[in-house]
Amino acid sequence: MAKLVFIDATMREGSRTRRIARPLVDELGKRYDIETIRLDGAGFPAVDSRILHDRDSGIVPEEYAEMARRIAAADRIVIAAPFWDMSFPSELKVFIENMSLFHITFDSDDRHCYGLCKCEKVLYITTRGMDIRTGDPLEQATPYLRALSYLWGLGELYVISAENMDYSSPDVIEGKISEAISRGLELCRDF
């Protein structure tokens, strides 16, 4: 069975993003073996001078290298992360930095970097409190994930989002969640 890595970067139990992601991941579970990586409380360290020194010396914690290998081997990746401070939660950025490992998720020919991941499609699921849509210059998560897709060789990025969630009535919010789930389930048919 093909492999899917689900990176859950939601932080709240009642997360609207997770409410959209859960039925989509469940649907994809019918065709993929799913590994979930929950970032809330995982404690990945910020990549600092000590970690960079260790990496330059060839020292990478084996559990991080193994996780990066599993990501590199995944056929598909799903990321669920809410819109925070014009992008996504720092836990996701820190996780990506810890998984961005030379000779595992990307490599270089001394002139260019290129990805080593076999993933062909990435699904990014998000909710935004403000009325900022995917592609808006104020929304910086999607451009970052597209750049990461280039670096790691992840393939095409698809986005399922619901916007203006903090300024809508409860009924409207529920409608937006249902509509995002419907769009996502449709996308899952060919994902």
C-alpha positions as CSV (number, residue, x, y, z in Angstrom):
1,M,0.0,0.0,0.0
2,A,1.2,3.5,-0.8
3,K,2.4,5.7,2.1
4,L,1.0,9.1,3.2
5,V,2.5,11.2,6.0
6,F,0.0,13.5,7.8
7,I,1.7,16.4,9.5
8,D,-0.8,17.8,12.1
9,A,0.3,21.3,13.1
10,T,-3.0,22.2,14.7
11,M,-2.6,23.3,18.3
12,R,-6.1,23.5,19.7
13,E,-8.4,20.5,20.5
14,G,-11.3,22.2,18.8
15,S,-9.2,23.3,15.8
16,R,-11.3,24.2,12.8
17,T,-8.4,23.1,10.6
18,R,-8.3,19.7,12.2
19,R,-12.1,19.4,11.8
20,I,-11.5,19.8,8.0
21,A,-8.4,17.6,7.9
22,R,-9.8,14.6,9.8
23,P,-12.4,13.4,7.3
24,L,-10.0,14.0,4.4
25,V,-7.3,12.0,6.1
26,D,-9.8,9.3,6.9
27,E,-10.9,9.1,3.2
28,L,-7.2,8.9,2.1
29,G,-6.7,6.2,4.6
30,K,-8.8,3.9,2.4
31,R,-5.9,4.0,-0.2
32,Y,-2.8,4.9,1.8
33,D,-1.0,3.6,4.8
34,I,-1.0,6.8,7.0
35,E,1.6,7.9,9.5
36,T,0.5,10.9,11.6
37,I,3.1,13.3,13.0
38,R,1.5,15.5,15.6
39,L,3.6,18.6,16.2
40,D,1.8,20.1,19.3
41,G,4.1,19.3,22.2
42,A,6.6,17.3,20.1
43,G,9.4,19.6,21.3
44,F,11.4,19.9,18.1
45,P,14.2,22.3,18.8
46,A,14.9,25.5,16.9
47,V,17.8,24.9,14.6
48,D,20.5,27.0,16.2
49,S,24.3,27.3,16.0
50,R,24.8,24.1,18.1
51,I,22.6,22.1,15.8
52,L,24.2,23.5,12.7
53,H,27.7,22.7,14.1
54,D,26.6,19.1,14.8
55,R,25.1,18.8,11.2
56,D,28.4,20.1,9.8
57,S,30.2,17.4,11.7
58,G,27.8,14.7,10.4
59,I,25.8,14.5,13.7
60,V,22.0,14.3,13.4
61,P,19.8,12.7,16.0
62,E,18.9,9.2,14.5
63,E,15.2,9.7,15.3
64,Y,15.2,12.9,13.2
65,A,17.1,11.2,10.4
66,E,14.7,8.3,10.4
67,M,11.6,10.5,10.4
68,A,13.1,12.5,7.5
69,R,13.7,9.3,5.6
70,R,10.0,8.3,6.1
71,I,9.0,11.7,4.8
72,A,11.3,11.3,1.8
73,A,9.8,7.9,1.1
74,A,6.2,9.0,1.4
75,D,4.0,8.9,-1.8
76,R,1.8,11.8,-0.5
77,I,2.0,14.4,2.3
78,V,-0.9,16.2,4.0
79,I,-0.2,19.2,6.2
80,A,-2.9,20.7,8.4
81,A,-1.9,24.0,9.9
82,P,-4.0,27.1,10.8
83,F,-3.2,30.6,9.6
84,W,-1.1,32.2,12.3
85,D,0.7,35.6,12.0
86,M,0.3,35.6,8.2
87,S,1.8,32.1,7.8
88,F,1.5,29.0,10.0
89,P,2.5,28.0,13.6
90,S,6.2,28.1,14.3
91,E,6.0,24.5,15.3
92,L,5.7,23.6,11.7
93,K,8.6,25.8,10.6
94,V,10.8,24.3,13.3
95,F,9.7,20.8,12.3
96,I,10.5,21.5,8.6
97,E,14.0,22.8,9.6
98,N,14.7,19.6,11.6
99,M,13.6,17.5,8.6
100,S,15.5,19.5,6.0
101,L,18.5,17.2,6.0
102,F,21.2,17.0,3.4
103,H,21.4,13.7,1.6
104,I,17.9,12.7,3.0
105,T,15.2,15.2,1.9
106,F,17.4,17.2,-0.4
107,D,20.9,17.1,-2.0
108,S,23.2,19.3,-4.0
109,D,25.5,19.0,-7.0
110,D,27.6,21.9,-5.7
111,R,25.8,24.2,-8.0
112,H,22.1,23.5,-7.3
113,C,20.0,22.0,-4.7
114,Y,17.5,19.3,-5.6
115,G,14.9,17.2,-3.8
116,L,15.2,13.6,-2.8
117,C,11.6,13.0,-1.8
118,K,9.4,10.7,-3.9
119,C,6.2,12.5,-3.0
120,E,4.2,13.6,-6.0
121,K,1.4,15.6,-4.3
122,V,1.1,17.7,-1.1
123,L,-2.2,18.7,0.4
124,Y,-2.2,21.8,2.6
125,I,-5.3,22.2,4.7
126,T,-5.8,25.5,6.6
127,T,-8.3,27.9,8.1
128,R,-7.8,31.6,8.2
129,G,-9.5,33.9,10.7
130,M,-9.1,36.9,8.4
131,D,-10.5,37.3,4.9
132,I,-7.2,36.5,3.2
133,R,-7.3,34.0,0.4
134,T,-4.6,31.7,-1.0
135,G,-2.4,33.7,-3.3
136,D,-3.0,37.0,-1.5
137,P,0.4,38.6,-0.9
138,L,-0.4,38.8,2.9
139,E,-0.7,34.9,3.0
140,Q,2.9,33.6,3.3
141,A,2.3,29.9,4.2
142,T,1.5,28.7,0.6
143,P,4.5,30.4,-1.0
144,Y,6.8,28.9,1.6
145,L,5.3,25.4,1.1
146,R,5.7,25.8,-2.6
147,A,9.4,26.7,-2.1
148,L,9.8,23.8,0.2
149,S,8.2,21.5,-2.4
150,Y,10.9,22.7,-4.8
151,L,13.8,22.1,-2.4
152,W,12.6,18.7,-1.2
153,G,11.1,17.6,-4.6
154,L,7.6,17.1,-3.2
155,G,5.6,17.7,-6.4
156,E,2.4,19.7,-6.8
157,L,0.9,21.6,-3.9
158,Y,-2.9,21.6,-3.4
159,V,-4.7,23.9,-0.9
160,I,-8.0,23.5,0.9
161,S,-8.8,26.5,2.9
162,A,-11.6,28.3,4.7
163,E,-11.3,32.1,5.3
164,N,-12.8,34.8,7.4
165,M,-13.5,32.3,10.2
166,D,-13.1,34.8,13.1
167,Y,-15.6,37.3,11.7
168,S,-18.4,35.0,10.7
169,S,-21.4,33.7,12.7
170,P,-21.3,30.1,14.1
171,D,-23.7,29.0,11.3
172,V,-21.6,30.5,8.6
173,I,-18.4,29.0,10.1
174,E,-20.1,25.5,10.1
175,G,-21.1,26.1,6.5
176,K,-17.5,27.0,5.5
177,I,-16.1,23.9,7.3
178,S,-18.6,21.7,5.5
179,E,-17.9,23.3,2.1
180,A,-14.1,22.9,2.7
181,I,-14.6,19.2,3.6
182,S,-16.7,18.7,0.4
183,R,-14.0,20.3,-1.8
184,G,-11.3,18.3,0.0
185,L,-13.2,15.0,-0.4
186,E,-13.5,15.8,-4.1
187,L,-9.8,16.4,-4.4
188,C,-9.1,13.2,-2.5
189,R,-10.6,11.1,-5.3
190,D,-7.5,11.8,-7.5
191,F,-4.9,12.6,-4.8
